[in-house]
């Protein structure tokens, strides 16, 4: 039996182009360390350059200095909520940066508020890491 050796690109999740993810900066903000670590791991594994922070204030500061291609924000965070950070992003010098909101808030009114404030997408917790990756890939593909 012959061993099969895969290149780095062949080990990538299907549907993910190397040029799309490789080094693309993504900012992840969630006060739950388990969620934050999961999202960071999944996106890093796909080739994204991920910076993660634990609260809204740190998210806003990182957004201004890092200029990520995409921001993933938890809605309920200390300091500034995800909605507050999103409002600041939409009023900033870079208002078109896509923002994906993560939230345990699943009522229609919560989702409606997220989109009204300017979210590009809204994912309800608990979520599938694979689905999150597909959504991130789709958002970034459409924003190019």
C-alpha positions in Angstrom: 0.0 0.0 0.0 1.4 3.4 -1.0 1.2 6.4 1.3 -0.6 9.4 0.1 0.9 12.8 0.9 -1.2 15.9 0.6 0.1 19.3 0.0 -1.0 22.1 2.4 -3.5 23.4 -0.2 -5.0 19.9 -0.6 -5.6 19.7 3.1 -7.7 22.9 3.1 -11.4 22.6 3.6 -13.2 22.1 0.3 -14.5 25.3 -1.4 -11.8 27.5 0.1 -9.5 29.1 -2.4 -5.9 29.7 -1.3 -5.9 33.3 -2.5 -9.0 34.0 -0.6 -8.0 33.0 2.9 -4.3 33.0 3.0 -3.3 35.8 5.3 -6.6 37.6 5.1 -7.0 39.4 8.4 -10.1 38.6 10.5 -10.9 40.2 13.9 -12.8 38.0 16.3 -14.4 39.5 19.4 -16.2 37.3 22.0 -16.1 37.4 25.8 -16.6 33.6 26.0 -13.1 32.2 25.7 -14.4 28.8 24.4 -16.3 30.4 21.6 -13.4 32.8 20.8 -10.9 30.0 20.7 -13.1 27.8 18.6 -13.7 30.5 16.0 -10.0 31.5 16.0 -8.9 27.9 15.6 -11.4 27.2 12.7 -10.5 30.3 10.8 -6.7 30.0 11.4 -6.9 26.4 10.2 -8.4 27.7 7.0 -5.5 30.1 6.5 -7.0 33.3 7.8 -4.8 35.6 10.0 -7.0 35.9 13.1 -6.7 38.4 15.9 -9.0 37.7 18.8 -10.1 39.9 21.7 -12.4 39.5 24.7 -14.5 42.6 24.7 -16.1 45.4 22.7 -13.6 48.1 23.7 -10.6 45.9 22.6 -12.5 45.1 19.4 -13.0 48.7 18.5 -9.3 49.5 19.3 -8.1 46.5 17.2 -10.4 47.4 14.3 -8.8 50.9 14.1 -5.2 49.6 14.2 -5.4 46.4 12.3 -8.0 47.2 9.6 -9.2 43.6 9.2 -11.0 42.4 6.0 -13.8 41.0 8.2 -15.0 41.4 11.8 -16.8 38.6 13.8 -18.5 40.2 16.8 -20.4 38.6 19.7 -23.5 40.8 20.4 -23.4 40.6 24.2 -19.9 41.7 25.4 -18.7 43.8 28.3 -17.7 47.4 27.7 -19.2 47.9 24.3 -21.8 45.5 22.9 -21.4 44.0 19.4 -24.1 46.4 18.3 -22.2 49.3 19.7 -18.9 48.3 18.0 -20.8 47.7 14.7 -22.3 51.2 14.9 -18.8 52.6 15.4 -17.5 50.7 12.5 -20.3 51.9 10.2 -19.4 55.5 11.3 -15.7 55.1 10.8 -13.3 55.7 7.9 -13.8 52.1 6.8 -17.6 51.7 7.0 -17.9 48.9 4.4 -15.8 46.3 6.2 -18.1 43.2 6.5 -19.3 42.4 10.0 -20.7 39.0 11.0 -22.6 39.0 14.3 -22.6 36.0 16.6 -25.3 35.8 19.3 -27.3 33.6 21.6 -30.1 36.2 21.0 -32.3 34.4 18.5 -35.6 36.3 18.5 -36.6 37.8 15.2 -36.4 41.3 16.7 -32.7 40.7 17.8 -31.8 39.5 14.3 -33.6 42.5 12.8 -31.7 44.9 15.0 -28.4 43.3 13.9 -29.2 43.9 10.3 -30.7 47.3 10.9 -27.4 48.4 12.6 -25.5 47.2 9.6 -24.5 43.6 10.0 -23.5 41.7 6.9 -24.6 38.4 8.5 -26.0 37.1 11.8 -25.2 33.7 13.2 -27.1 32.3 16.1 -25.3 30.4 18.9 -24.8 27.5 19.1 -23.5 27.2 15.6 -21.6 24.8 13.5 -18.0 25.8 13.0 -18.2 24.5 9.5 -21.2 26.7 8.7 -19.4 29.7 10.2 -16.4 29.1 8.0 -18.7 28.8 4.9 -20.3 32.1 5.9 -17.0 33.8 6.3 -15.8 32.5 3.0 -19.0 33.7 1.3 -18.9 37.1 2.8 -15.3 37.7 1.8 -15.8 36.3 -1.7 -18.7 38.8 -2.2 -16.7 41.7 -0.8 -13.8 41.4 -3.2 
